[in-house]
Amino acid sequence: MSSEGVYTPRERLVLWAVAILSFVGLNGAFLVTLVRQPEAIATVMGNPLAGAFVVEALVLAPVLGYLLHRWGVTRVRWGWFVVLSLVGSIGFALPVVVLLRPGRLAPATISHRAANRST
């Protein structure tokens, strides 16, 4: 991040690339598997280790969304972070909420409260 608190064009490009690759790649793999091997989902969900990861993601998504908003990293409310995480993935939701302000396409800036905490 630059000293002014706005993401540089290169940082925005990398964050958008992560969001797009996460949405297309991770969701694409999931959807292809769901269509071609629907029984694989039941097999995975029957695995206790996979279930633990799913539960952990469902618990941590709202916590992460709340903390990002609380720390002033984003103005997007925690609920929208959870929705984006469920629609895409956390790899998709995190760059999107960091880069977008609610209601318009504009780069997010660090709030003065968050900037003062880091110094």
N, C-alpha and C positions, 0 to 999 in steps of 0.2 A: 504494500500500500504506500502511496506517496504521502509526503508530509502534510498535504492539504486534506487528507482523509478521503479522497476519491480514488477509486481503482483506476489504474493506468489502462490504456487500450489493450496492452499485452495481457495484463492480469484479467481483464474482462473477457478477452478472447479465450484464455486458458479455462476460465471458470465456465463459460458457455460451452466449450468443447467437452469438458467433464460432464456437464449436465446433459448434453445431447448424446454423448457416447453411453452414459449410464441409462438414459431413457431408451434409446434404440437398442443398444447392445444387451443390457441386462433384461429389459422387458421383452425384447425380441427373442432371446433365448428361452425365457419363461413361456411366452406365448407359443413358440414353435413346439416346445416340449409338451405343453398343454394340449395342443391339437394332435400331434403325432403320437404321443405316448401318455394319454390321460391317466393311465394306471400308475405312472411314475410319481404323480402328485400324492396319491394315496400312500405309496411306498415311503416317500420322503416324510410325509406328515406322521407316519407310524413310527418313525425313527425318533427316539427320545432326544438324541443330540441335536437333530435338526429342529425339533420342537422347542428346545431350549433357546436356540438362536432366534427363532420366530418370536417367541415370547419376549426375549430380550429386546429385539427391535421394536416390538409394539409398546414396550414399557419406556424405552429410551427416546423414541421419536417425540412424544409430547414433552419430555423433560428437556431435550435438546432444543426444541422449538421455543419453550418458555425461556430457557437461559439465553438463547441468541437474542430474543426480544428484550429481556431484562438487562443484558449487558450493552444494549444499544448497537449491536452488530447489524440488526435489521429492524425495520418498522413493521414487518409482517408479523401478525399475531401467531401464537403457537398452534392454533387450530388449523390455519392454512398450511403451516409446515407439515402437520400430520397428514392432511389431505394430499398434499403434493408427494409426501413419502409413500403413501399408499397407492397413489396413481402411478408414480414412477418408481423411485427408490430414494434412499437418503442421499445417494450419490447424485441424484437429479435435484432433489428438493433443496439441499444445502446451497449449491451455487445460485439457484433461482431466487431463493429468499434473500440471499446476501446481495444480489445484484439489482433486484427489483424493489421499488417502492410500491405500496398498495395503490392500485388505481391508475398507474401510468408506467410506461417503460422509461425508466431513468435510473442511472447508476445510484446505488445507495452511498450515503456518506456516513462517517462515524459521528455519532452524537458527541457533543462536548462532554457530557457526563462520562461516556466510555473512554474518550481520549484522555480526560483528566485522571481517570483511574489507572491508566497504564503508565503514567509518569510519576 
